[in-house]
Amino acid sequence: MDRQDQAQLHVTQKEIQASLQIWNLAVISLLDIRHNLITQEEAVRSYFLPASAFVFTSGMAAVSLGDTRFHSERFGLFHGGKGASLSIYPLSHWLEYYLVFYKAREPVFNRLEFCRLMEKRNPFQQQYGFSPSNPLFFADQLKRLYERFNGMTALDLFYGKGVFYQFVSEVYSELEKGNVQVLKPDTILVAVRYLEEHYGEDISIQELCQMLGISYSHFHRSFKQKTGSSPQEYLIQRRLDAALILLETTSASLREIGIRCGLLDEQGLYRLVKKKTGMSPSAYRENLYTGMRDGVLQKKSSFSYNEGGLVSLDQLKEKGAIEMFKKIRSKAVIAAASSLMLMMTACSGAPVNTGSTTGSPTTAVANQTEETKGEQPLEEGTRTIQTVMGDVEVPANPKRVVVDYVIGDVVALGVTPLAVAKAEEGGSRTAFADKITESLNINSWDMEAEEIMALEPDLIILSFSKNSYEDLSKVAPTIYVPYGEMTTHDRVRFIGDVLNKQEEAETVLNNYNDKLSKAKESIKDAGLSEATVTIGQFSDEGNYIAGAKHAAGVVAYHEMGLKVPQKIQTEIIDKDQYWGNISLEVLEPFCGDYMISLGEVSNSLQSSPVWKSIPAIQKGRLGSLDTSITWYTDIMSSSALVDLITDNLLEADK
């Protein structure tokens, strides 16, 4: 494959290993896969990738990633980061290509290690291209991936993710051969092109930085050095230039021009035009017209501008992130409609089975609102809710609710969300899984405005992703529930007020209080009231001990009143930490009379003499919890945790 590029970095074995470490640590979501056969007239031109992507071409083609151009005779494999400009030009009668979009997020565990590695390199933003030595493998994998991923069943999606990891593994096998050059994209040039193409849209410079994987301060400094102006100044000037052209060449109103150019504030546009030209927009237009009429100014040649001239010309049937996610969920439209019907008729799903041996109290939490539902008509209009972000006007009875993280709180109050942002991949085992089968699964730790906008929600409840609040509040009324800063009771009452489900909230909490009382009584009867308990993840990568702010720690230490080892109190809880990463050599003082593992303890750790010497291990007092439950702090997850923690202690005491 021939290459023409401005900046190249030869990939080294050390860099490959570091990139693979990052891939191993990251939480990867497969977003979409597209397949197309195109002719020369249907070339993809300047398509800005809405997510990190692999591109595979079959046939003679010229492919551009940013300013880097490749010439592929038969097969080509390429990778570009989110925001990179992609062009694909067939050099024969037709060309086949696949586009595989994915998203990488930082892990819940080993975050420090992940961030440390990402500071040095970001494999998800790297640009490279090569002719694979085993093209038929990639062609076959992508064909199977496309066929199964678009099946949209849970098994198909799971299968697709497995194939995707095999695909990435083979890509890095090719990179290890040493004849591939990884390209270092010019992020400022990418940003300039993005602003030129999208100036008419609502652009957040902070979001642009995140898209390019660069800090705001570094981006601002580098942008000004290269262009002579700040990113915001450049964007405003680009919008103003376009507005002046429209004033000269159309009879559109100032408001219409402002909307077209991304300047929704009519007065702001007025001030910009006056500052630039020394006259009001109407005077500027009249002066131009008078000059042309009186012959003072020569007739200008027609400006080759049209209303679509600054829109991406790619010929893909779906363009951008919104359409991409619409396609992903195309087969879930009926499910969304069913969800709305369920919310309006207040139907409940099947009970949640937590696997508890003490009955099914969690089912009571999930279904408790059935008794409180009456036949009164729904209240119309809006209400004002006081939040830490200020007063927010919300629908009196929201029907299209999008929620992240506190999913179980919303579901327990009798509301089936339109969509949920899941914090982890094992969602089928969460306490509220059976209650969100009709909800669209965004499957992302962060909620992005473009994605949510396509769902047309009437309320967004945001807990974990505070940085998204400003953007999401432009889409729909957005309520921020401070993560980890409210007690279970305060949070449920607050969300109950937001959803106009105050009575349901009290019923939920009364049931939860009853469950706590019974659990404490069972532990007391077993003589374990004074026993200390340690909860953590134990593995070769580290021993992460939960503090009193972690989901399991909140339930165990705050709500169930279990005793905490003194070392955890002083080294983790008193320091206001969620976790403490404790090396194996000094782990024993952090271990209580009973230990509960989040997930399985690795085999190598179990065979360690240090691990075997811990008193709780020697006495067989080690239980375990499914990490799917311990991801969340909502009332349904907490209710399930009360059962599971109680069961673990009573079982270990036998």
Secondary structure, 3 states (H helix, E strand, C coil): CEEECCCEEECCHHHHHHHHHHHHHCEEEEEEEEEEEECHHHCEEEEECCCEEEEEEECCEEEEECCEEEEECCEEEEEECCCCEEEEEECCCCEEEEEEEEEEECCCCCHHHHHHHHHHCCCCCCEEEECCCCHHHHHHHHHHHHHHHCCCCHHHHHHHHHHHHHHHHHHHHHHHCCCCEEECCCHHHHHHHHHHHHCCCCCCHHHHHHHHCCCHHHHHHHHHHHHCCCHHHHHHHHHHHHHHHHHHHCCCCHHHHHHHCCCCCHHHHHHHHHHHHCCCHHHHHHHHHHHHHHCCCCCCCCCCCCCCCCCCCCCCCCCHHHHHHHHHCHHHHHHHHHHHHHHHHCCCCCCCCCCCCCCCHHHHHHHHHHHHCCCCCCCCCEEEEEECCEEEEEECCCCCEEEECCHHHHHHCCCCCCEEECCCCCHHHCCCHHHCCCCEECCCCCCCHHHHHCCCCCEEEECCCHHHHHHHCCCCCEEECCCCCCCHHHHHHHHHHHCCCHHHHHHHHHHHHHHHHHHHHHHHHCCCCCCEEEEEEEECCEEEEECCCCHHHHHHHHHCCCECCHHHHHHHHCCCCCEEEECHHHCHHHCCCEEEEECCCCHHHHCCHHHHCCHHHHCCCEEEECHHHHCCCCHHHHHHHHHHHHHHHHHHCC
